[in-house]
Amino acid sequence: MTPTQSPSVVIAIDGPSGVGKSTVARRLAKKLEYCHVDSGAMYRAVGWLVDEAAIALDATADIVALMQRARIDIRCCNGRSEVWINGQRLTSQLRGEAVGAAASAVATLPAVRHEITVLLRQIGRLQSVVMEGRDIGTVVFPQAAVKFFLDASLEARGQRRWRDLQGAGQSVTMAHVVAAVAARDAQDRTRETAPLVVAADAHVIDTTDLSIDDVVQLMLTEIDL
């Protein structure tokens, strides 16, 4: 399918933590002049809300009520999406380990996933997007124009995540980060609602030994412009 033939096109990028989804998605979106949407940022925003309110991570009704009371907005600025909650733009607040753990936990709750999925679909209907996550091509947009699934070895993904945390000023050991990535993998792949799986029609790319530019070029060869 040719993306320019539709007024609103979704390119889905799924994969586990540490495969380079965010960087790849941003660069691909820039080349295509689409909006980049990080669905994971939405779950981290909910994780931030829950952490701030000190709500139990399994208190589904309380979490959904908190989400519905909050004003959660996704704004596309210069091709990149920004998450705003109650008029506050969230950036570094979404990257801490505590928020990440909370996001991972709330992402297993079907009611929370439903709320986020509705919002993501609204965004995709309004503009052409490169949307990244773990269930974009399987659940959120099963009819996406083009689907990609990125993967890489656990060691490579752990090292990338460790470098990101070091760059953010967080002092953690490589062993701790690799263990956390492995635990997140297990949770994502075994949850009952929208588990991480490869869509039957997705293009699978192993990024272990590839640069970001290599991955983007491979993607562009699969997109019929």
C-alpha positions in Angstrom: 0.0 0.0 0.0 1.3 3.5 -0.8 1.1 5.7 2.3 0.5 8.8 0.3 -2.7 7.3 -1.1 -4.5 7.8 2.2 -5.2 11.0 4.1 -4.2 9.3 7.3 -1.6 6.5 7.4 -0.3 4.4 10.3 3.1 2.7 10.2 3.3 0.4 13.2 6.6 -0.4 14.9 6.5 -3.1 17.7 9.1 -4.9 19.7 10.5 -5.4 23.2 12.5 -2.9 25.3 15.9 -1.8 24.1 15.6 -2.6 20.4 15.8 1.1 19.4 12.1 1.6 18.6 12.0 5.2 19.7 15.1 6.4 17.9 14.1 4.5 14.7 10.5 5.7 14.9 11.6 9.3 15.3 13.9 9.2 12.3 11.5 7.4 10.1 8.7 9.8 11.0 11.0 12.7 10.1 11.9 11.3 6.7 8.2 10.6 5.9 7.1 13.9 7.5 4.7 12.0 9.8 4.1 12.5 13.5 6.0 10.1 15.8 3.8 8.6 18.5 5.4 6.6 21.4 2.6 4.6 22.9 4.9 3.6 25.7 5.0 7.2 26.8 1.2 7.0 27.4 1.7 4.1 29.8 4.5 5.8 31.5 2.3 8.9 31.9 -0.3 6.7 33.7 2.5 5.1 35.7 3.6 8.7 36.7 0.1 9.5 37.7 -0.3 6.4 39.8 3.1 6.9 41.4 2.3 10.5 42.3 -1.0 9.5 43.8 0.4 6.5 45.6 -2.3 4.2 44.3 -1.8 0.5 44.5 -0.7 -0.9 41.1 -3.5 -3.5 41.1 -6.3 -1.1 42.1 -7.8 -1.1 38.6 -10.9 1.0 39.4 -8.9 3.6 41.2 -6.4 3.9 38.4 -9.0 4.2 35.7 -10.9 6.8 37.7 -7.6 8.7 38.1 -7.0 8.6 34.3 -10.5 9.8 33.6 -10.1 12.7 36.0 -6.8 13.8 34.6 -6.6 15.7 31.3 -4.2 13.6 29.2 -3.2 15.1 25.9 -1.0 14.0 23.1 0.4 17.0 21.0 2.4 16.7 17.9 5.1 19.3 17.7 7.6 19.4 14.8 6.8 15.7 14.0 7.2 14.5 17.6 4.5 13.7 20.1 4.5 15.2 23.6 2.6 14.0 26.6 0.8 16.6 28.6 -1.1 15.9 31.8 -3.3 18.6 33.3 -1.5 21.3 31.3 2.0 20.0 32.3 4.4 18.7 29.7 6.1 15.5 30.9 9.6 14.7 29.7 12.2 13.5 32.2 9.5 12.6 34.7 8.6 9.6 32.5 12.1 8.1 32.4 12.7 7.1 36.0 12.9 3.4 37.1 10.0 3.8 39.5 7.7 5.2 36.8 8.9 2.5 34.4 8.0 -0.2 36.9 4.6 1.4 37.5 4.0 1.7 33.7 4.9 -2.0 33.2 2.4 -3.0 35.9 -0.5 -0.9 34.8 0.0 -2.0 31.2 -1.1 -5.4 32.2 -4.5 -4.1 33.3 -7.1 -4.6 30.5 -9.1 -1.5 31.5 -6.1 0.7 31.3 -5.0 -0.7 28.0 -8.6 0.0 26.7 -8.4 3.6 27.7 -5.0 4.1 26.1 -6.0 2.2 22.9 -9.0 4.5 22.4 -6.7 7.6 22.7 -4.1 6.1 20.3 -6.7 5.3 17.7 -8.0 8.9 17.9 -4.5 10.2 17.2 -4.0 7.8 14.2 -7.3 8.8 12.6 -6.4 12.5 12.7 -3.0 12.4 11.1 -0.4 10.1 9.5 1.8 8.6 12.2 4.7 6.3 12.9 3.5 4.7 16.1 5.7 2.5 18.2 4.8 0.1 21.0 4.2 -3.5 21.8 0.7 -4.1 20.3 0.3 -1.4 17.7 0.2 -3.8 14.7 -1.7 -6.5 16.5 -4.3 -4.7 18.6 -4.3 -0.9 18.2 -4.0 -0.8 14.4 -4.3 -4.3 13.0 -4.9 -2.8 9.6 -1.9 -0.5 9.7 -0.5 0.3 6.2 3.0 -1.2 7.1 4.0 -3.1 10.2 7.5 -3.7 11.6 8.7 -5.8 14.5 12.2 -5.0 15.8 14.1 -7.4 17.9 17.7 -7.8 19.3 19.6 -10.0 21.7 18.9 -9.5 25.4 22.6 -8.5 26.0 22.4 -5.8 23.3 19.1 -4.4 24.6 20.3 -4.4 28.2 23.5 -2.5 27.2 21.4 0.1 25.3 19.1 0.6 28.2 22.0 0.9 30.6 23.6 3.6 28.4 20.3 5.5 28.3 20.1 5.4 32.1 23.7 6.5 32.5 23.1 9.4 30.2 20.1 10.4 32.4 22.3 10.4 35.4 21.0 7.2 37.0 23.6 5.0 38.6 22.7 1.3 38.0 24.7 -1.8 37.2 24.6 -3.5 33.8 23.5 -6.7 35.5 20.6 -5.0 37.2 19.5 -3.4 33.9 19.7 -6.7 31.9 17.7 -8.5 34.6 15.1 -5.7 34.5 14.8 -6.0 30.7 14.4 -9.8 30.9 11.7 -9.4 33.6 9.9 -6.8 31.4 10.1 -9.2 28.4 8.5 -12.0 30.4 5.7 -9.7 31.6 5.1 -8.3 28.1 5.0 -11.7 26.4 2.9 -13.5 28.9 0.2 -11.0 29.9 -3.3 -12.1 29.1 -4.3 -8.8 27.4 -2.4 -7.8 24.2 0.8 -9.7 24.8 3.9 -8.9 22.8 3.8 -11.0 19.7 4.9 -10.6 16.1 2.0 -9.7 13.7 1.7 -12.2 10.9 2.2 -9.5 8.3 5.0 -7.7 10.1 8.5 -7.2 8.6 10.9 -8.5 11.3 14.2 -6.7 11.7 17.0 -7.9 14.1 18.8 -4.7 15.2 21.5 -6.4 17.3 24.3 -5.5 14.8 22.6 -2.7 12.9 23.0 1.0 13.3 19.9 3.2 13.5 20.5 4.4 10.0 20.7 0.8 8.7 17.4 0.0 10.3 15.7 3.1 8.9 16.9 2.3 5.4 15.6 -1.3 5.6 12.3 0.1 6.6 12.2 2.6 3.8 12.8 -0.2 1.3 9.6 -1.9 2.6 7.4 1.2 2.4 6.1 1.9 -1.1 6.4 5.6 -1.5 
